[in-house]
């Protein structure tokens, strides 16, 4: 069993008298994590929002009914809570009226869950995001040397728990995972009117990782208007499949003002979408795979360690560029990602002159572990 970083963090929060909310894509291990935390504990009641009977049971339910449902349980878990209508009100009643229970909520989509629970649980919850397994978690599991040996495999197949633990079956499992199951919440909520547009958009985004994206060009490519493209990308973000990196712009001359790049939280999902599992050394897109891997791993690291700043990329109209920038307390760390450690790179003077820089580093396969553990 691969121990997740969130496990100890959540256990340390059990005495804070808050509802604990765990968000993350399907199959990232939310249910497994909760089962481990509750192992050996009595009076645990688990509801699964994917079950139609559960949805009926917990929709628009009052205090008296909840008393009968909860019984003498001391721990209540609502899994896939986004599938239950008006779940926010039910959770508020559970939190306010049942002082003797600890409340845990998990969801594979922030599509409606965030709207449902933010107001009812204001001041009552602690929220976490669970990602696919991280490089750091695998290092903790079987050591740095073993995980570095697996780097090329991770660049192709990614880090979903089921993929990591079923060596030799990665392609079959990824094809299944990257199908409609991963997008179940988007489709079930009726947010996607044209699934074939979603497929074309995902393929286009997968082929453009590491490059700036234009919603206008994407709309032409997939045959949909710009507003539809924007809405679908927003939904894919809320389903924790992709994330955006915006351009840093502080009115420095020639900076790109509104640029954006889109990355996938997992290399394996990205490769499954384009149907390419060729060995890393034989790939034409090695640079893009490396950049997607290292940025997604850094995002995991930053969020698990409580980072409260912002991150960007930076580019000018003269094609000066920095791959990844972190800003915290008005200071900037600049990083460039290179597969070839011998290739010389210099941070542009325009950036150095206009920003208060705390650290500059070039991240390569030879030194990347210091960046993500």
Number of C-alpha atoms within 10 A of each C-alpha: 8 15 14 22 18 18 13 11 12 19 11 10 13 13 9 11 15 18 25 20 21 23 25 22 24 25 17 19 19 25 20 13 20 19 15 13 14 14 10 9 11 10 15 18 16 17 18 18 23 14 14 11 11 15 19 13 16 22 15 14 15 13 13 8 11 17 14 9 13 17 10 13 16 17 18 19 22 23 24 24 30 28 23 26 18 19 24 24 19 20 22 18 17 22 21 10 13 16 11 12 19 20 23 20 24 26 27 28 27 20 21 21 23 15 13 20 23 13 13 18 19 10 10 17 20 17 13 17 18 24 29 25 24 25 25 19 17 19 17 16 15 11 12 16 9 12 19 18 10 11 16 15 18 21 23 27 23 26 26 27 17 18 22 19 13 10 9 10 12 21 19 11 16 22 16 13 20 17 14 14 13 20 23 14 26 21 15 10 12 9 14 18 11 12 14 11 18 20 14 16 21 22 18 17 22 22 16 16 20 22 14 16 16 12 17 14 11 19 18 12 12 18 14 16 13 16 12 18 21 15 13 20 22 16 21 21 20 23 24 25 24 22 19 15 21 18 23 24 18 11 10 15 11 14 22 20 17 9 19 20 19 21 26 24 26 27 24 28 25 29 25 23 21 14 13 13 17 11 12 17 9 8 13 10 14 16 16 19 22 22 23 23 24 21 21 23 23 18 18 22 20 17 15 16 11 8 12 11 14 14 20 20 22 23 21 19 11 9 11 15 17 21 18 20 21 20 18 13 8 11 13 19 17 23 19 19 23 18 15 12 14 8 7 8 11 10 16 13 9 14 19 12 10 12 14 13 17 12 12 15 13 18 20 19 15 11 10 14 16 8 16 17 17
